[in-house]
Amino acid sequence: MNSSSPIATAVLIAALSAIGVLNAVAEPCTGPFASCAQSVSAVCSIDPDGVQRMTYWDVDANTMSFQRCVGGIYVSRGLPNPYVTGNTAGSPELPFPRTTLNYPANNP
């Protein structure tokens, strides 16, 4: 096996770049959904347009917990739960949080 395979090298560079980017842009989770992000151990970052993104892993029912938390915040403010209505556009008073959900490699 040739250890200098172009594909292996490209994968390694991409992985190291992704790790560097995640570490470079990590931010404290803030705003109305900060408690939801903390409850699923999300890592927050700021997208190029200045909007916060919450990234977390789909382990230990994190997805369900996050959705219940976010939906509860909407309902507590008298707004419809976006996970019930399917309207993830949010509202001017409470924009829907940007999220990235990662799946474990051993997930079927």
matplotlib code that plots the C-alpha trace (Angstrom):
import matplotlib.pyplot as plt

x = [0.0, 1.4, 1.3, 1.4, -1.9, -3.5, -6.9, -5.5, -3.6, -6.7, -8.8, -6.2, -5.9, -9.7, -10.0, -7.3, -8.8, -12.2, -10.8, -8.9, -12.0, -14.2, -11.7, -11.0, -14.7, -16.1, -18.2, -20.2, -23.8, -26.0, -29.5, -32.9, -31.8, -28.5, -30.0, -31.1, -27.6, -26.0, -28.4, -27.1, -23.4, -23.6, -20.7, -21.7, -20.1, -20.9, -21.8, -20.3, -23.5, -23.2, -25.8, -25.1, -25.0, -25.4, -23.6, -24.3, -24.1, -27.2, -26.4, -28.4, -31.7, -30.1, -32.2, -35.5, -34.2, -33.1, -36.4, -38.5, -36.4, -36.7, -40.4, -41.0, -39.3, -41.6, -44.7, -43.6, -43.6, -47.0, -45.7, -46.4, -44.0, -42.1, -41.6, -45.4, -46.3, -43.3, -42.8, -39.1, -38.9, -39.4, -40.8, -39.4, -39.6, -37.8, -35.9, -35.5, -32.0, -29.5, -28.2, -26.0, -26.7, -23.8, -24.4, -22.1, -20.2, -21.6, -25.2, -26.9]
y = [0.0, 3.4, 5.7, 8.8, 8.1, 11.3, 10.3, 9.6, 12.8, 14.8, 13.2, 14.0, 17.6, 18.0, 16.5, 18.7, 21.7, 20.9, 20.5, 23.8, 25.6, 24.3, 25.2, 28.7, 29.7, 28.2, 30.7, 30.6, 29.7, 32.7, 33.8, 32.3, 28.8, 28.7, 26.4, 24.0, 24.0, 23.4, 20.5, 18.6, 19.7, 21.7, 23.7, 27.1, 29.1, 32.2, 31.7, 34.2, 36.2, 36.7, 34.2, 31.7, 28.0, 25.2, 21.9, 18.7, 14.9, 12.7, 10.6, 9.8, 11.2, 14.6, 15.4, 14.8, 16.8, 19.7, 19.8, 19.6, 22.4, 24.7, 24.0, 24.7, 28.1, 29.0, 27.9, 29.8, 33.0, 32.3, 31.2, 27.9, 25.1, 24.9, 21.1, 20.6, 23.1, 22.3, 26.0, 26.4, 29.9, 31.1, 34.6, 38.1, 37.9, 34.5, 33.3, 29.5, 28.4, 27.3, 23.8, 21.2, 17.7, 15.2, 11.4, 8.9, 6.8, 3.6, 4.7, 2.4]
z = [0.0, -1.0, 2.0, -0.2, -1.9, -3.3, -1.9, 1.6, 1.6, 0.5, 3.2, 5.9, 4.8, 4.7, 8.2, 9.7, 8.0, 9.4, 12.9, 12.6, 11.4, 14.2, 16.8, 15.2, 15.1, 18.3, 20.2, 23.4, 22.7, 23.3, 22.7, 23.6, 22.6, 24.5, 27.2, 24.4, 22.9, 26.3, 27.0, 24.0, 24.3, 21.1, 19.8, 18.6, 15.8, 13.8, 10.1, 7.6, 7.6, 11.4, 12.5, 15.2, 14.3, 16.9, 16.0, 17.9, 17.7, 17.4, 20.4, 23.5, 22.1, 21.6, 18.6, 20.5, 23.5, 21.3, 19.4, 22.7, 24.2, 21.1, 20.7, 24.3, 24.0, 21.1, 23.0, 26.1, 24.0, 22.6, 19.2, 17.4, 17.9, 14.5, 15.0, 15.1, 12.3, 10.1, 9.6, 10.4, 9.0, 12.6, 13.2, 13.4, 17.2, 17.3, 14.3, 14.0, 15.2, 12.7, 13.5, 12.1, 13.2, 13.1, 13.0, 14.6, 12.2, 13.7, 13.2, 10.7]

ax = plt.figure().add_subplot(projection="3d")
ax.plot(x, y, z, "-o")
ax.set_aspect("equal")
plt.show()
